[in-house]
Each structure stands twice: as C-alpha cells, then as structure tokens.
C-alpha cells in the first residue's frame, strides 16, 4: 500500500488506545509522528482495519521499539483504535508488515 500524503493529520485516541499506550509505554508523540510518516501501512486481511508502524522509544525501558498502530483510514482526522510495540522485525512480520 502506498504511503499517505504528507499533510499533517489530527490524531484522536480512543479510550482503549490511551489505556494501552500508557500500559505499554508508548508516547503520544511517537503515535502522532508515525501516523504522519509511517514506515509502512497495510490493511488487515481479517478485520479490514489499517495498521501502520514506525520507530518509537519505550517510555519505561528507554529502548527503541517498533510501534504498531491500528487505526481508521487516513484522512484529515485519524482515530487510533489501539497501539502495541514489538522489539524485532519478526514481530512486524507476524502483523503483516514486510518493509523493514
């Protein structure tokens, strides 16, 4: 899937996404950065939801991680459904990404 345009998007986290971000040490700064400039975006073949990933910093461990964001289609406003992080490319591959 091609990358979205370079327009700055407004990001709205659901309550669930805010809770998961806090639990998992994912910073809002990284979520906004990734939504506006993802490394790759795919559509989940089972749910039809969009998934994007990029690099972030684990707020607790202070280590580089890959942040995966499940979200609505790219538009001026993007709703974040949930967020998670993985430590390696194997975790990205398991979620359907191939561009690393």
VEXKOLLUM-190241 format. One line per 3 residues: number of its first residue (from 1); for each residue z, x, y of N, C-alpha, C. Coordinates in nm, 2 decimals. Atoms other than C-alpha are relative to their C-alpha. Layout:
NUM = Z,X,Y,Z,X,Y,Z,X,Y | ...
***
This chain:
1 = 0.00,0.09,-0.12,0.00,0.00,0.00,0.00,0.09,0.12 | 0.01,-0.09,-0.12,-0.08,0.14,0.34,0.13,-0.01,0.08 | -0.12,-0.01,-0.08,0.19,0.23,0.59,-0.02,-0.11,0.11
4 = 0.01,0.10,-0.11,0.27,-0.03,0.86,-0.03,0.07,0.13 | 0.03,-0.05,-0.13,0.17,0.02,1.22,0.12,0.07,0.06 | -0.11,-0.08,-0.06,0.38,0.25,1.44,0.08,-0.08,0.11
7 = -0.08,0.08,-0.09,0.52,-0.04,1.65,0.14,0.00,-0.04 | -0.15,0.00,0.03,0.90,-0.03,1.67,0.04,-0.15,-0.04 | -0.04,0.13,0.05,1.04,-0.32,1.47,0.15,-0.03,0.02
10 = -0.14,0.04,-0.01,1.36,-0.51,1.52,0.05,-0.03,-0.14 | -0.06,0.01,0.13,1.58,-0.49,1.22,0.12,-0.09,0.00 | -0.12,0.09,0.02,1.82,-0.76,1.11,0.05,0.01,-0.14
13 = -0.06,-0.01,0.13,2.05,-0.70,0.82,0.07,-0.14,-0.04 | -0.07,0.12,0.05,2.17,-1.00,0.60,0.15,0.05,-0.01 | -0.14,-0.04,0.03,2.54,-1.01,0.54,0.01,0.08,-0.12
16 = 0.00,-0.07,0.13,2.47,-0.89,0.19,-0.04,0.15,0.03 | 0.05,-0.13,-0.03,2.28,-0.59,0.32,0.10,0.08,0.08 | -0.10,-0.07,-0.07,2.55,-0.50,0.57,0.11,0.05,-0.09
19 = -0.11,-0.03,0.09,2.81,-0.51,0.30,-0.04,0.12,-0.09 | 0.05,-0.11,0.09,2.60,-0.29,0.06,-0.01,0.13,0.08 | 0.02,-0.12,-0.08,2.52,-0.04,0.34,0.14,0.07,0.02
22 = -0.13,-0.05,-0.02,2.89,0.00,0.41,0.06,0.06,-0.13 | -0.05,-0.05,0.13,2.99,0.03,0.04,-0.07,0.13,-0.04 | 0.08,-0.11,0.06,2.71,0.28,-0.03,-0.02,0.12,0.10
25 = 0.01,-0.11,-0.10,2.75,0.50,0.29,-0.14,0.01,0.06 | 0.13,-0.01,-0.07,2.41,0.41,0.43,0.01,-0.04,0.14 | -0.02,0.02,-0.14,2.39,0.43,0.80,-0.11,-0.09,0.06
28 = 0.09,0.08,-0.06,2.22,0.17,1.01,-0.12,0.08,0.07 | 0.10,-0.09,-0.06,2.04,0.45,1.20,-0.11,0.03,-0.10 | 0.10,-0.03,0.10,1.87,0.55,0.87,-0.08,-0.12,-0.04
31 = 0.08,0.12,0.03,1.77,0.19,0.79,-0.11,-0.03,0.10 | 0.10,0.03,-0.10,1.60,0.14,1.12,-0.11,0.11,0.00 | 0.10,-0.11,0.00,1.43,0.49,1.10,-0.10,-0.03,-0.11
34 = 0.08,0.02,0.12,1.30,0.41,0.75,-0.09,-0.12,0.02 | 0.09,0.12,-0.02,1.17,0.06,0.84,-0.11,0.03,0.10 | 0.10,-0.03,-0.10,0.99,0.20,1.14,-0.10,0.12,-0.05
37 = 0.08,-0.11,0.04,0.85,0.50,0.95,0.03,0.03,-0.15 | -0.04,-0.02,0.14,0.88,0.46,0.57,-0.09,0.11,-0.07 | 0.08,-0.10,0.07,0.76,0.74,0.33,-0.10,-0.08,-0.09
40 = 0.09,0.08,0.08,0.62,0.46,0.11,0.05,-0.14,0.00 | -0.04,0.14,0.02,0.62,0.08,0.08,-0.08,-0.06,-0.11 | 0.06,0.07,0.11,0.55,-0.12,-0.23,0.05,-0.14,-0.01
43 = -0.05,0.14,0.02,0.57,-0.48,-0.33,0.04,-0.01,-0.15 | -0.05,0.01,0.13,0.79,-0.55,-0.63,-0.08,-0.10,-0.08 | 0.08,0.09,0.08,0.58,-0.70,-0.90,0.07,-0.12,-0.06
46 = -0.08,0.11,0.06,0.86,-0.92,-1.03,0.05,-0.10,0.10 | -0.06,0.09,-0.10,1.01,-1.06,-0.71,-0.10,-0.03,0.12 | 0.09,0.02,-0.11,0.72,-1.02,-0.46,0.06,0.05,0.13
49 = -0.06,-0.06,-0.12,0.96,-0.85,-0.22,-0.05,0.14,0.04 | 0.04,-0.13,-0.05,0.88,-0.55,-0.01,0.11,0.10,-0.02 | -0.09,-0.11,0.02,1.05,-0.22,-0.09,-0.05,0.13,0.07
52 = 0.04,-0.12,-0.07,1.04,0.09,0.13,0.11,0.10,-0.02 | -0.10,-0.10,0.01,1.21,0.42,0.11,-0.03,0.12,0.10 | 0.00,-0.12,-0.09,1.28,0.73,0.32,0.12,0.08,-0.03
55 = -0.11,-0.09,0.02,1.53,1.01,0.35,0.11,-0.04,0.10 | -0.12,0.03,-0.09,1.88,0.95,0.49,0.11,0.09,-0.04 | -0.11,-0.08,0.03,2.22,1.10,0.49,0.11,-0.09,-0.05
58 = -0.12,0.08,0.04,2.51,0.96,0.28,0.11,0.02,0.09 | -0.11,-0.01,-0.11,2.78,0.89,0.54,0.13,0.05,-0.06 | -0.13,-0.05,0.06,3.06,0.97,0.29,-0.01,0.14,-0.06
61 = 0.01,-0.13,0.07,2.93,1.27,0.09,-0.07,0.10,0.10 | 0.08,-0.09,-0.10,2.72,1.41,0.39,-0.11,0.08,-0.08 | 0.11,-0.06,0.07,2.44,1.48,0.15,-0.13,-0.08,0.02
64 = 0.13,0.07,-0.01,2.07,1.40,0.17,-0.02,-0.09,-0.12 | 0.03,0.10,0.11,1.97,1.09,-0.03,-0.13,-0.07,0.04 | 0.11,0.09,-0.02,1.67,0.87,-0.07,0.06,-0.14,0.02
67 = -0.05,0.13,-0.03,1.74,0.53,0.08,-0.11,-0.10,-0.03 | 0.10,0.10,0.03,1.56,0.23,-0.07,0.05,-0.13,0.07 | -0.03,0.12,-0.08,1.54,-0.09,0.14,-0.09,-0.11,-0.06
70 = 0.07,0.12,0.04,1.45,-0.43,0.01,-0.01,-0.09,0.12 | 0.01,0.07,-0.13,1.31,-0.64,0.30,-0.12,-0.10,0.00 | 0.11,0.09,-0.02,1.08,-0.91,0.42,-0.13,0.08,0.05
73 = 0.12,-0.07,-0.04,0.71,-0.83,0.51,0.02,0.06,0.14 | 0.00,-0.06,-0.14,0.65,-0.60,0.81,-0.05,-0.10,0.10 | 0.04,0.08,-0.11,0.63,-0.79,1.13,0.07,0.06,0.12
76 = -0.08,-0.05,-0.11,0.79,-0.75,1.47,0.14,0.00,-0.03 | -0.14,0.00,0.05,1.12,-0.85,1.31,-0.01,0.01,-0.15 | -0.01,-0.02,0.14,1.21,-0.73,0.96,0.15,-0.03,-0.04
79 = -0.13,0.03,0.06,1.50,-0.88,0.76,0.03,0.08,-0.12 | -0.04,-0.09,0.11,1.68,-0.64,0.54,0.08,-0.08,-0.10 | -0.07,0.08,0.10,1.79,-0.81,0.21,0.11,0.08,-0.06
82 = -0.10,-0.09,0.06,1.97,-0.51,0.05,-0.05,0.14,0.02 | 0.03,-0.15,-0.01,1.99,-0.13,0.06,0.07,0.07,-0.12 | -0.06,-0.08,0.10,2.06,0.13,-0.20,-0.04,0.14,0.02
85 = 0.04,-0.14,-0.01,2.04,0.51,-0.24,-0.01,0.06,-0.14 | 0.02,-0.08,0.13,1.92,0.74,-0.52,0.00,0.15,0.04 | -0.01,-0.15,-0.03,1.96,1.12,-0.54,-0.12,0.08,-0.04
88 = 0.12,-0.08,0.05,1.63,1.21,-0.70,-0.12,-0.08,-0.01 | 0.13,0.07,0.01,1.27,1.13,-0.75,-0.01,-0.09,-0.12 | 0.00,0.09,0.12,1.34,0.98,-1.09,0.05,-0.14,0.04
91 = -0.05,0.13,-0.05,1.54,0.71,-0.92,-0.10,-0.08,0.08 | 0.10,0.07,-0.07,1.25,0.64,-0.69,-0.11,-0.05,-0.09 | 0.11,0.05,0.10,1.00,0.62,-0.98,0.05,-0.12,-0.07
94 = -0.06,0.12,0.07,1.23,0.37,-1.15,-0.02,-0.12,0.08 | 0.02,0.11,-0.09,1.19,0.15,-0.85,-0.14,-0.03,0.04 | 0.14,0.02,-0.02,0.81,0.17,-0.85,-0.07,0.09,0.11
97 = 0.06,-0.09,-0.10,0.75,0.45,-0.59,-0.07,0.11,-0.07 | 0.08,-0.11,0.06,0.50,0.72,-0.66,-0.03,0.11,0.11 | 0.04,-0.09,-0.11,0.45,0.90,-0.32,0.12,0.08,0.04
100 = -0.11,-0.08,-0.04,0.71,1.18,-0.31,-0.04,0.15,0.01
***
